[in-house]
Amino acid sequence: MRKVSQPLNDGLCIISKMQNVAAPGDMPREEPVEVLRLRYQERGVSYERKYTALQFDMKISRMIRTLQQDIISTDHTVTIGADEYKILDIKKPPDIRPRVMDLTLERVVHE
């Protein structure tokens, strides 16, 4: 294992999950509920990765690296500033300590 310094100094992101917040018996109402807040580091997105995603009708807007949290899945959303993103993919590089994960994000556009 190699120990690599991970600065994670680019900002703070909020990880949320959609949950039913309606009272029992009321019509279901889904809203994002904050799960945790993490510091992150911006990662570059290669052209190869962007074009591969386009073949599968996905658009990669951003990649970030955070400390690894096993509770995070592709069912969660990420908020950075005023922008909301869907998690498309989670990669966990095996040889880096402290353990980190790379999140591939697609911007969510609310109409």
Backbone as XML, in Angstrom:
<?xml version="1.0"?>
<chain id="A" units="angstrom">
  <residue number="1" name="MET">
    <atom name="N" x="0.835" y="-1.188" z="0.000"/>
    <atom name="CA" x="0.000" y="0.000" z="0.000"/>
    <atom name="C" x="0.875" y="1.244" z="0.000"/>
  </residue>
  <residue number="2" name="ARG">
    <atom name="N" x="0.499" y="2.163" z="-0.830"/>
    <atom name="CA" x="1.230" y="3.417" z="-0.809"/>
    <atom name="C" x="0.394" y="4.467" z="-0.099"/>
  </residue>
  <residue number="3" name="LYS">
    <atom name="N" x="1.039" y="5.261" z="0.688"/>
    <atom name="CA" x="0.335" y="6.325" z="1.390"/>
    <atom name="C" x="0.537" y="7.600" z="0.593"/>
  </residue>
  <residue number="4" name="VAL">
    <atom name="N" x="-0.532" y="8.123" z="0.053"/>
    <atom name="CA" x="-0.481" y="9.311" z="-0.788"/>
    <atom name="C" x="-1.301" y="10.392" z="-0.104"/>
  </residue>
  <residue number="5" name="SER">
    <atom name="N" x="-0.744" y="11.564" z="-0.010"/>
    <atom name="CA" x="-1.469" y="12.669" z="0.604"/>
    <atom name="C" x="-2.664" y="13.043" z="-0.273"/>
  </residue>
  <residue number="6" name="GLN">
    <atom name="N" x="-3.827" y="13.117" z="0.320"/>
    <atom name="CA" x="-5.054" y="13.491" z="-0.391"/>
    <atom name="C" x="-5.548" y="14.811" z="0.197"/>
  </residue>
  <residue number="7" name="PRO">
    <atom name="N" x="-5.276" y="15.942" z="-0.451"/>
    <atom name="CA" x="-5.604" y="17.219" z="0.158"/>
    <atom name="C" x="-7.099" y="17.479" z="0.347"/>
  </residue>
  <residue number="8" name="LEU">
    <atom name="N" x="-7.940" y="17.108" z="-0.607"/>
    <atom name="CA" x="-9.391" y="17.308" z="-0.519"/>
    <atom name="C" x="-9.752" y="18.731" z="-0.101"/>
  </residue>
  <residue number="9" name="ASN">
    <atom name="N" x="-9.096" y="19.706" z="-0.736"/>
    <atom name="CA" x="-9.257" y="21.114" z="-0.351"/>
    <atom name="C" x="-10.135" y="21.930" z="-1.285"/>
  </residue>
  <residue number="10" name="ASP">
    <atom name="N" x="-10.830" y="21.308" z="-2.228"/>
    <atom name="CA" x="-11.585" y="22.084" z="-3.210"/>
    <atom name="C" x="-12.957" y="22.521" z="-2.723"/>
  </residue>
  <residue number="11" name="GLY">
    <atom name="N" x="-13.426" y="21.983" z="-1.628"/>
    <atom name="CA" x="-14.711" y="22.422" z="-1.109"/>
    <atom name="C" x="-15.422" y="21.357" z="-0.317"/>
  </residue>
  <residue number="12" name="LEU">
    <atom name="N" x="-16.694" y="21.620" z="-0.056"/>
    <atom name="CA" x="-17.542" y="20.738" z="0.736"/>
    <atom name="C" x="-18.727" y="20.313" z="-0.113"/>
  </residue>
  <residue number="13" name="CYS">
    <atom name="N" x="-19.010" y="19.020" z="-0.122"/>
    <atom name="CA" x="-20.186" y="18.537" z="-0.855"/>
    <atom name="C" x="-21.154" y="17.896" z="0.134"/>
  </residue>
  <residue number="14" name="ILE">
    <atom name="N" x="-22.419" y="17.935" z="-0.212"/>
    <atom name="CA" x="-23.470" y="17.368" z="0.628"/>
    <atom name="C" x="-24.028" y="16.144" z="-0.088"/>
  </residue>
  <residue number="15" name="ILE">
    <atom name="N" x="-24.001" y="15.001" z="0.578"/>
    <atom name="CA" x="-24.537" y="13.758" z="0.036"/>
    <atom name="C" x="-25.953" y="13.601" z="0.597"/>
  </residue>
  <residue number="16" name="SER">
    <atom name="N" x="-26.929" y="13.409" z="-0.299"/>
    <atom name="CA" x="-28.339" y="13.306" z="0.103"/>
    <atom name="C" x="-28.975" y="12.066" z="-0.508"/>
  </residue>
  <residue number="17" name="LYS">
    <atom name="N" x="-30.087" y="11.656" z="0.080"/>
    <atom name="CA" x="-30.864" y="10.542" z="-0.443"/>
    <atom name="C" x="-32.332" y="10.957" z="-0.429"/>
  </residue>
  <residue number="18" name="MET">
    <atom name="N" x="-33.076" y="10.577" z="-1.465"/>
    <atom name="CA" x="-34.502" y="10.900" z="-1.520"/>
    <atom name="C" x="-35.261" y="9.997" z="-0.553"/>
  </residue>
  <residue number="19" name="GLN">
    <atom name="N" x="-36.092" y="10.614" z="0.299"/>
    <atom name="CA" x="-36.900" y="9.860" z="1.251"/>
    <atom name="C" x="-38.303" y="10.438" z="1.305"/>
  </residue>
  <residue number="20" name="ASN">
    <atom name="N" x="-39.236" y="9.578" z="1.663"/>
    <atom name="CA" x="-40.617" y="10.001" z="1.857"/>
    <atom name="C" x="-40.695" y="10.744" z="3.182"/>
  </residue>
  <residue number="21" name="VAL">
    <atom name="N" x="-41.046" y="12.042" z="3.136"/>
    <atom name="CA" x="-41.119" y="12.859" z="4.344"/>
    <atom name="C" x="-42.560" y="13.150" z="4.761"/>
  </residue>
  <residue number="22" name="ALA">
    <atom name="N" x="-43.531" y="12.520" z="4.089"/>
    <atom name="CA" x="-44.944" y="12.739" z="4.418"/>
    <atom name="C" x="-45.295" y="12.002" z="5.707"/>
  </residue>
  <residue number="23" name="ALA">
    <atom name="N" x="-46.271" y="12.534" z="6.396"/>
    <atom name="CA" x="-46.762" y="11.877" z="7.613"/>
    <atom name="C" x="-47.441" y="10.563" z="7.227"/>
  </residue>
  <residue number="24" name="PRO">
    <atom name="N" x="-47.435" y="9.584" z="8.127"/>
    <atom name="CA" x="-48.106" y="8.312" z="7.818"/>
    <atom name="C" x="-49.571" y="8.538" z="7.430"/>
  </residue>
  <residue number="25" name="GLY">
    <atom name="N" x="-49.978" y="7.932" z="6.331"/>
    <atom name="CA" x="-51.348" y="8.070" z="5.837"/>
    <atom name="C" x="-51.512" y="9.175" z="4.814"/>
  </residue>
  <residue number="26" name="ASP">
    <atom name="N" x="-50.572" y="10.122" z="4.751"/>
    <atom name="CA" x="-50.637" y="11.194" z="3.764"/>
    <atom name="C" x="-50.062" y="10.710" z="2.440"/>
  </residue>
  <residue number="27" name="MET">
    <atom name="N" x="-50.342" y="11.483" z="1.383"/>
    <atom name="CA" x="-49.777" y="11.163" z="0.081"/>
    <atom name="C" x="-48.245" y="11.231" z="0.158"/>
  </residue>
  <residue number="28" name="PRO">
    <atom name="N" x="-47.562" y="10.245" z="-0.401"/>
    <atom name="CA" x="-46.093" y="10.260" z="-0.341"/>
    <atom name="C" x="-45.502" y="11.526" z="-0.971"/>
  </residue>
  <residue number="29" name="ARG">
    <atom name="N" x="-44.471" y="12.052" z="-0.311"/>
    <atom name="CA" x="-43.790" y="13.250" z="-0.792"/>
    <atom name="C" x="-42.287" y="13.034" z="-0.607"/>
  </residue>
  <residue number="30" name="GLU">
    <atom name="N" x="-41.576" y="12.907" z="-1.727"/>
    <atom name="CA" x="-40.146" y="12.632" z="-1.679"/>
    <atom name="C" x="-39.351" y="13.938" z="-1.674"/>
  </residue>
  <residue number="31" name="GLU">
    <atom name="N" x="-38.409" y="14.029" z="-0.747"/>
    <atom name="CA" x="-37.513" y="15.174" z="-0.670"/>
    <atom name="C" x="-36.116" y="14.678" z="-0.346"/>
  </residue>
  <residue number="32" name="PRO">
    <atom name="N" x="-35.088" y="15.426" z="-0.764"/>
    <atom name="CA" x="-33.727" y="15.006" z="-0.405"/>
    <atom name="C" x="-33.467" y="15.217" z="1.081"/>
  </residue>
  <residue number="33" name="VAL">
    <atom name="N" x="-32.882" y="14.201" z="1.703"/>
    <atom name="CA" x="-32.528" y="14.263" z="3.115"/>
    <atom name="C" x="-31.011" y="14.098" z="3.206"/>
  </residue>
  <residue number="34" name="GLU">
    <atom name="N" x="-30.363" y="15.037" z="3.871"/>
    <atom name="CA" x="-28.904" y="15.016" z="3.968"/>
    <atom name="C" x="-28.431" y="13.778" z="4.728"/>
  </residue>
  <residue number="35" name="VAL">
    <atom name="N" x="-27.454" y="13.084" z="4.139"/>
    <atom name="CA" x="-26.858" y="11.904" z="4.773"/>
    <atom name="C" x="-25.560" y="12.303" z="5.457"/>
  </residue>
  <residue number="36" name="LEU">
    <atom name="N" x="-24.674" y="13.010" z="4.728"/>
    <atom name="CA" x="-23.430" y="13.500" z="5.320"/>
    <atom name="C" x="-22.796" y="14.561" z="4.455"/>
  </residue>
  <residue number="37" name="ARG">
    <atom name="N" x="-21.805" y="15.230" z="5.025"/>
    <atom name="CA" x="-21.040" y="16.266" z="4.327"/>
    <atom name="C" x="-19.596" y="15.806" z="4.244"/>
  </residue>
  <residue number="38" name="LEU">
    <atom name="N" x="-18.990" y="15.979" z="3.068"/>
    <atom name="CA" x="-17.617" y="15.529" z="2.853"/>
    <atom name="C" x="-16.808" y="16.600" z="2.138"/>
  </residue>
  <residue number="39" name="ARG">
    <atom name="N" x="-15.540" y="16.697" z="2.477"/>
    <atom name="CA" x="-14.620" y="17.537" z="1.723"/>
    <atom name="C" x="-14.266" y="16.789" z="0.450"/>
  </residue>
  <residue number="40" name="TYR">
    <atom name="N" x="-13.968" y="17.518" z="-0.635"/>
    <atom name="CA" x="-13.665" y="16.860" z="-1.903"/>
    <atom name="C" x="-12.519" y="17.547" z="-2.630"/>
  </residue>
  <residue number="41" name="GLN">
    <atom name="N" x="-11.975" y="16.810" z="-3.601"/>
    <atom name="CA" x="-10.955" y="17.315" z="-4.516"/>
    <atom name="C" x="-11.477" y="17.112" z="-5.935"/>
  </residue>
  <residue number="42" name="GLU">
    <atom name="N" x="-11.387" y="18.151" z="-6.768"/>
    <atom name="CA" x="-11.802" y="18.037" z="-8.172"/>
    <atom name="C" x="-10.872" y="17.084" z="-8.906"/>
  </residue>
  <residue number="43" name="ARG">
    <atom name="N" x="-11.430" y="16.290" z="-9.802"/>
    <atom name="CA" x="-10.655" y="15.382" z="-10.640"/>
    <atom name="C" x="-10.917" y="15.750" z="-12.091"/>
  </residue>
  <residue number="44" name="GLY">
    <atom name="N" x="-9.954" y="15.504" z="-12.945"/>
    <atom name="CA" x="-10.126" y="15.767" z="-14.365"/>
    <atom name="C" x="-10.913" y="14.639" z="-15.030"/>
  </residue>
  <residue number="45" name="VAL">
    <atom name="N" x="-11.683" y="14.977" z="-16.042"/>
    <atom name="CA" x="-12.441" y="13.982" z="-16.803"/>
    <atom name="C" x="-11.793" y="13.870" z="-18.172"/>
  </residue>
  <residue number="46" name="SER">
    <atom name="N" x="-11.305" y="12.685" z="-18.503"/>
    <atom name="CA" x="-10.631" y="12.501" z="-19.793"/>
    <atom name="C" x="-11.655" y="12.482" z="-20.929"/>
  </residue>
  <residue number="47" name="TYR">
    <atom name="N" x="-11.182" y="12.804" z="-22.140"/>
    <atom name="CA" x="-12.056" y="12.755" z="-23.310"/>
    <atom name="C" x="-12.567" y="11.335" z="-23.539"/>
  </residue>
  <residue number="48" name="GLU">
    <atom name="N" x="-11.712" y="10.358" z="-23.307"/>
    <atom name="CA" x="-12.119" y="8.960" z="-23.498"/>
    <atom name="C" x="-13.298" y="8.613" z="-22.599"/>
  </residue>
  <residue number="49" name="ARG">
    <atom name="N" x="-13.223" y="9.030" z="-21.345"/>
    <atom name="CA" x="-14.317" y="8.745" z="-20.409"/>
    <atom name="C" x="-15.590" y="9.481" z="-20.819"/>
  </residue>
  <residue number="50" name="LYS">
    <atom name="N" x="-15.451" y="10.753" z="-21.254"/>
    <atom name="CA" x="-16.621" y="11.523" z="-21.680"/>
    <atom name="C" x="-17.318" y="10.875" z="-22.873"/>
  </residue>
  <residue number="51" name="TYR">
    <atom name="N" x="-16.531" y="10.468" z="-23.882"/>
    <atom name="CA" x="-17.123" y="9.894" z="-25.089"/>
    <atom name="C" x="-17.689" y="8.501" z="-24.835"/>
  </residue>
  <residue number="52" name="THR">
    <atom name="N" x="-17.065" y="7.738" z="-23.950"/>
    <atom name="CA" x="-17.625" y="6.436" z="-23.584"/>
    <atom name="C" x="-18.973" y="6.619" z="-22.901"/>
  </residue>
  <residue number="53" name="ALA">
    <atom name="N" x="-19.073" y="7.610" z="-22.025"/>
    <atom name="CA" x="-20.344" y="7.889" z="-21.342"/>
    <atom name="C" x="-21.417" y="8.304" z="-22.341"/>
  </residue>
  <residue number="54" name="LEU">
    <atom name="N" x="-21.053" y="9.105" z="-23.333"/>
    <atom name="CA" x="-22.031" y="9.537" z="-24.331"/>
    <atom name="C" x="-22.607" y="8.354" z="-25.112"/>
  </residue>
  <residue number="55" name="GLN">
    <atom name="N" x="-21.820" y="7.301" z="-25.310"/>
    <atom name="CA" x="-22.317" y="6.108" z="-25.996"/>
    <atom name="C" x="-23.435" y="5.440" z="-25.208"/>
  </residue>
  <residue number="56" name="PHE">
    <atom name="N" x="-23.441" y="5.646" z="-23.899"/>
    <atom name="CA" x="-24.470" y="5.063" z="-23.045"/>
    <atom name="C" x="-25.496" y="6.106" z="-22.617"/>
  </residue>
  <residue number="57" name="ASP">
    <atom name="N" x="-25.578" y="7.219" z="-23.363"/>
    <atom name="CA" x="-26.543" y="8.291" z="-23.124"/>
    <atom name="C" x="-26.397" y="8.906" z="-21.730"/>
  </residue>
  <residue number="58" name="MET">
    <atom name="N" x="-25.154" y="9.057" z="-21.294"/>
    <atom name="CA" x="-24.861" y="9.710" z="-20.021"/>
    <atom name="C" x="-23.929" y="10.876" z="-20.306"/>
  </residue>
  <residue number="59" name="LYS">
    <atom name="N" x="-24.022" y="11.915" z="-19.497"/>
    <atom name="CA" x="-23.129" y="13.058" z="-19.669"/>
    <atom name="C" x="-22.406" y="13.297" z="-18.353"/>
  </residue>
  <residue number="60" name="ILE">
    <atom name="N" x="-21.101" y="13.111" z="-18.378"/>
    <atom name="CA" x="-20.306" y="13.335" z="-17.178"/>
    <atom name="C" x="-20.067" y="14.832" z="-17.035"/>
  </residue>
  <residue number="61" name="SER">
    <atom name="N" x="-20.539" y="15.388" z="-15.934"/>
    <atom name="CA" x="-20.374" y="16.812" z="-15.695"/>
    <atom name="C" x="-19.150" y="17.102" z="-14.843"/>
  </residue>
  <residue number="62" name="ARG">
    <atom name="N" x="-18.826" y="16.153" z="-13.950"/>
    <atom name="CA" x="-17.783" y="16.425" z="-12.971"/>
    <atom name="C" x="-17.317" y="15.123" z="-12.333"/>
  </residue>
  <residue number="63" name="MET">
    <atom name="N" x="-16.073" y="15.111" z="-11.879"/>
    <atom name="CA" x="-15.561" y="14.001" z="-11.072"/>
    <atom name="C" x="-14.930" y="14.584" z="-9.826"/>
  </residue>
  <residue number="64" name="ILE">
    <atom name="N" x="-15.222" y="13.962" z="-8.677"/>
    <atom name="CA" x="-14.634" y="14.426" z="-7.428"/>
    <atom name="C" x="-14.081" y="13.230" z="-6.656"/>
  </residue>
  <residue number="65" name="ARG">
    <atom name="N" x="-13.113" y="13.513" z="-5.783"/>
    <atom name="CA" x="-12.552" y="12.480" z="-4.903"/>
    <atom name="C" x="-12.866" y="12.884" z="-3.466"/>
  </residue>
  <residue number="66" name="THR">
    <atom name="N" x="-13.404" y="11.945" z="-2.697"/>
    <atom name="CA" x="-13.709" y="12.168" z="-1.285"/>
    <atom name="C" x="-13.169" y="11.002" z="-0.473"/>
  </residue>
  <residue number="67" name="LEU">
    <atom name="N" x="-13.172" y="11.150" z="0.838"/>
    <atom name="CA" x="-12.829" y="10.018" z="1.681"/>
    <atom name="C" x="-13.892" y="8.947" z="1.510"/>
  </residue>
  <residue number="68" name="GLN">
    <atom name="N" x="-13.479" y="7.700" z="1.541"/>
    <atom name="CA" x="-14.394" y="6.592" z="1.266"/>
    <atom name="C" x="-15.433" y="6.444" z="2.378"/>
  </residue>
  <residue number="69" name="GLN">
    <atom name="N" x="-16.678" y="6.316" z="1.958"/>
    <atom name="CA" x="-17.806" y="6.066" z="2.857"/>
    <atom name="C" x="-18.614" y="4.936" z="2.246"/>
  </residue>
  <residue number="70" name="ASP">
    <atom name="N" x="-18.696" y="3.813" z="2.935"/>
    <atom name="CA" x="-19.367" y="2.644" z="2.362"/>
    <atom name="C" x="-20.882" y="2.795" z="2.242"/>
  </residue>
  <residue number="71" name="ILE">
    <atom name="N" x="-21.465" y="3.770" z="2.916"/>
    <atom name="CA" x="-22.925" y="3.941" z="2.839"/>
    <atom name="C" x="-23.359" y="4.649" z="1.559"/>
  </residue>
  <residue number="72" name="ILE">
    <atom name="N" x="-22.427" y="5.255" z="0.830"/>
    <atom name="CA" x="-22.782" y="6.000" z="-0.380"/>
    <atom name="C" x="-22.927" y="5.046" z="-1.558"/>
  </residue>
  <residue number="73" name="SER">
    <atom name="N" x="-24.010" y="5.251" z="-2.323"/>
    <atom name="CA" x="-24.262" y="4.431" z="-3.513"/>
    <atom name="C" x="-24.732" y="5.338" z="-4.651"/>
  </residue>
  <residue number="74" name="THR">
    <atom name="N" x="-25.030" y="4.731" z="-5.779"/>
    <atom name="CA" x="-25.516" y="5.511" z="-6.922"/>
    <atom name="C" x="-26.965" y="5.966" z="-6.723"/>
  </residue>
  <residue number="75" name="ASP">
    <atom name="N" x="-27.582" y="5.592" z="-5.624"/>
    <atom name="CA" x="-28.932" y="6.085" z="-5.290"/>
    <atom name="C" x="-28.890" y="7.465" z="-4.645"/>
  </residue>
  <residue number="76" name="HIS">
    <atom name="N" x="-27.716" y="7.918" z="-4.268"/>
    <atom name="CA" x="-27.568" y="9.205" z="-3.597"/>
    <atom name="C" x="-27.351" y="10.324" z="-4.611"/>
  </residue>
  <residue number="77" name="THR">
    <atom name="N" x="-27.542" y="11.548" z="-4.154"/>
    <atom name="CA" x="-27.244" y="12.729" z="-4.956"/>
    <atom name="C" x="-26.183" y="13.546" z="-4.230"/>
  </residue>
  <residue number="78" name="VAL">
    <atom name="N" x="-25.486" y="14.391" z="-4.988"/>
    <atom name="CA" x="-24.435" y="15.235" z="-4.433"/>
    <atom name="C" x="-24.782" y="16.682" z="-4.748"/>
  </residue>
  <residue number="79" name="THR">
    <atom name="N" x="-24.685" y="17.546" z="-3.743"/>
    <atom name="CA" x="-24.898" y="18.972" z="-3.943"/>
    <atom name="C" x="-23.587" y="19.692" z="-3.691"/>
  </residue>
  <residue number="80" name="ILE">
    <atom name="N" x="-23.169" y="20.470" z="-4.682"/>
    <atom name="CA" x="-21.970" y="21.295" z="-4.566"/>
    <atom name="C" x="-22.392" y="22.713" z="-4.908"/>
  </residue>
  <residue number="81" name="GLY">
    <atom name="N" x="-22.340" y="23.582" z="-3.937"/>
    <atom name="CA" x="-22.842" y="24.941" z="-4.127"/>
    <atom name="C" x="-24.341" y="24.888" z="-4.388"/>
  </residue>
  <residue number="82" name="ALA">
    <atom name="N" x="-24.788" y="25.485" z="-5.488"/>
    <atom name="CA" x="-26.211" y="25.474" z="-5.837"/>
    <atom name="C" x="-26.548" y="24.366" z="-6.828"/>
  </residue>
  <residue number="83" name="ASP">
    <atom name="N" x="-25.545" y="23.585" z="-7.248"/>
    <atom name="CA" x="-25.754" y="22.559" z="-8.269"/>
    <atom name="C" x="-25.982" y="21.183" z="-7.640"/>
  </residue>
  <residue number="84" name="GLU">
    <atom name="N" x="-26.893" y="20.433" z="-8.225"/>
    <atom name="CA" x="-27.195" y="19.081" z="-7.758"/>
    <atom name="C" x="-26.754" y="18.081" z="-8.830"/>
  </residue>
  <residue number="85" name="TYR">
    <atom name="N" x="-26.167" y="16.976" z="-8.394"/>
    <atom name="CA" x="-25.629" y="15.972" z="-9.301"/>
    <atom name="C" x="-26.116" y="14.586" z="-8.911"/>
  </residue>
  <residue number="86" name="LYS">
    <atom name="N" x="-26.299" y="13.748" z="-9.939"/>
    <atom name="CA" x="-26.603" y="12.337" z="-9.741"/>
    <atom name="C" x="-25.287" y="11.582" z="-9.792"/>
  </residue>
  <residue number="87" name="ILE">
    <atom name="N" x="-25.102" y="10.591" z="-8.908"/>
    <atom name="CA" x="-23.881" y="9.789" z="-8.928"/>
    <atom name="C" x="-24.048" y="8.704" z="-9.987"/>
  </residue>
  <residue number="88" name="LEU">
    <atom name="N" x="-23.189" y="8.732" z="-11.009"/>
    <atom name="CA" x="-23.237" y="7.733" z="-12.071"/>
    <atom name="C" x="-22.390" y="6.515" z="-11.745"/>
  </residue>
  <residue number="89" name="ASP">
    <atom name="N" x="-21.245" y="6.756" z="-11.099"/>
    <atom name="CA" x="-20.306" y="5.662" z="-10.843"/>
    <atom name="C" x="-19.458" y="5.997" z="-9.628"/>
  </residue>
  <residue number="90" name="ILE">
    <atom name="N" x="-19.054" y="4.944" z="-8.909"/>
    <atom name="CA" x="-18.180" y="5.085" z="-7.749"/>
    <atom name="C" x="-16.990" y="4.156" z="-7.945"/>
  </residue>
  <residue number="91" name="LYS">
    <atom name="N" x="-15.811" y="4.703" z="-7.939"/>
    <atom name="CA" x="-14.581" y="3.913" z="-8.034"/>
    <atom name="C" x="-13.824" y="4.058" z="-6.725"/>
  </residue>
  <residue number="92" name="LYS">
    <atom name="N" x="-13.279" y="2.939" z="-6.237"/>
    <atom name="CA" x="-12.511" y="2.948" z="-4.997"/>
    <atom name="C" x="-11.099" y="2.458" z="-5.294"/>
  </residue>
  <residue number="93" name="PRO">
    <atom name="N" x="-10.152" y="3.392" z="-5.537"/>
    <atom name="CA" x="-8.779" y="2.975" z="-5.823"/>
    <atom name="C" x="-8.223" y="2.154" z="-4.654"/>
  </residue>
  <residue number="94" name="PRO">
    <atom name="N" x="-7.701" y="0.964" z="-4.924"/>
    <atom name="CA" x="-7.323" y="0.063" z="-3.840"/>
    <atom name="C" x="-6.009" y="0.407" z="-3.137"/>
  </residue>
  <residue number="95" name="ASP">
    <atom name="N" x="-5.095" y="1.096" z="-3.786"/>
    <atom name="CA" x="-3.754" y="1.263" z="-3.240"/>
    <atom name="C" x="-3.492" y="2.625" z="-2.620"/>
  </residue>
  <residue number="96" name="ILE">
    <atom name="N" x="-4.526" y="3.337" z="-2.241"/>
    <atom name="CA" x="-4.338" y="4.672" z="-1.704"/>
    <atom name="C" x="-4.838" y="4.701" z="-0.262"/>
  </residue>
  <residue number="97" name="ARG">
    <atom name="N" x="-4.003" y="5.251" z="0.623"/>
    <atom name="CA" x="-4.372" y="5.441" z="2.019"/>
    <atom name="C" x="-4.211" y="6.909" z="2.339"/>
  </residue>
  <residue number="98" name="PRO">
    <atom name="N" x="-5.105" y="7.583" z="3.001"/>
    <atom name="CA" x="-6.372" y="7.056" z="3.493"/>
    <atom name="C" x="-7.278" y="6.640" z="2.342"/>
  </residue>
  <residue number="99" name="ARG">
    <atom name="N" x="-8.189" y="5.729" z="2.618"/>
    <atom name="CA" x="-9.071" y="5.194" z="1.575"/>
    <atom name="C" x="-9.958" y="6.300" z="1.018"/>
  </residue>
  <residue number="100" name="VAL">
    <atom name="N" x="-10.022" y="6.352" z="-0.317"/>
    <atom name="CA" x="-10.806" y="7.387" z="-1.001"/>
    <atom name="C" x="-11.733" y="6.740" z="-2.023"/>
  </residue>
  <residue number="101" name="MET">
    <atom name="N" x="-12.625" y="7.534" z="-2.562"/>
    <atom name="CA" x="-13.484" y="7.078" z="-3.660"/>
    <atom name="C" x="-13.615" y="8.215" z="-4.654"/>
  </residue>
  <residue number="102" name="ASP">
    <atom name="N" x="-13.693" y="7.853" z="-5.924"/>
    <atom name="CA" x="-13.899" y="8.820" z="-7.000"/>
    <atom name="C" x="-15.353" y="8.724" z="-7.450"/>
  </residue>
  <residue number="103" name="LEU">
    <atom name="N" x="-16.059" y="9.837" z="-7.394"/>
    <atom name="CA" x="-17.469" y="9.882" z="-7.797"/>
    <atom name="C" x="-17.581" y="10.532" z="-9.168"/>
  </residue>
  <residue number="104" name="THR">
    <atom name="N" x="-18.235" y="9.845" z="-10.089"/>
    <atom name="CA" x="-18.526" y="10.391" z="-11.416"/>
    <atom name="C" x="-19.928" y="10.970" z="-11.347"/>
  </residue>
  <residue number="105" name="LEU">
    <atom name="N" x="-20.064" y="12.252" z="-11.680"/>
    <atom name="CA" x="-21.332" y="12.968" z="-11.464"/>
    <atom name="C" x="-21.922" y="13.497" z="-12.767"/>
  </residue>
  <residue number="106" name="GLU">
    <atom name="N" x="-23.258" y="13.469" z="-12.812"/>
    <atom name="CA" x="-24.011" y="14.070" z="-13.905"/>
    <atom name="C" x="-24.931" y="15.133" z="-13.319"/>
  </residue>
  <residue number="107" name="ARG">
    <atom name="N" x="-24.871" y="16.334" z="-13.870"/>
    <atom name="CA" x="-25.685" y="17.430" z="-13.344"/>
    <atom name="C" x="-27.171" y="17.160" z="-13.552"/>
  </residue>
  <residue number="108" name="VAL">
    <atom name="N" x="-27.954" y="17.445" z="-12.525"/>
    <atom name="CA" x="-29.411" y="17.267" z="-12.584"/>
    <atom name="C" x="-30.015" y="18.629" z="-12.938"/>
  </residue>
  <residue number="109" name="VAL">
    <atom name="N" x="-30.817" y="18.653" z="-13.997"/>
    <atom name="CA" x="-31.464" y="19.883" z="-14.421"/>
    <atom name="C" x="-32.939" y="19.797" z="-14.039"/>
  </residue>
  <residue number="110" name="HIS">
    <atom name="N" x="-33.359" y="20.712" z="-13.182"/>
    <atom name="CA" x="-34.783" y="20.756" z="-12.767"/>
    <atom name="C" x="-35.549" y="21.676" z="-13.712"/>
  </residue>
  <residue number="111" name="GLU">
    <atom name="N" x="-36.628" y="21.158" z="-14.237"/>
    <atom name="CA" x="-37.418" y="21.948" z="-15.197"/>
    <atom name="C" x="-38.595" y="22.606" z="-14.542"/>
  </residue>
</chain>
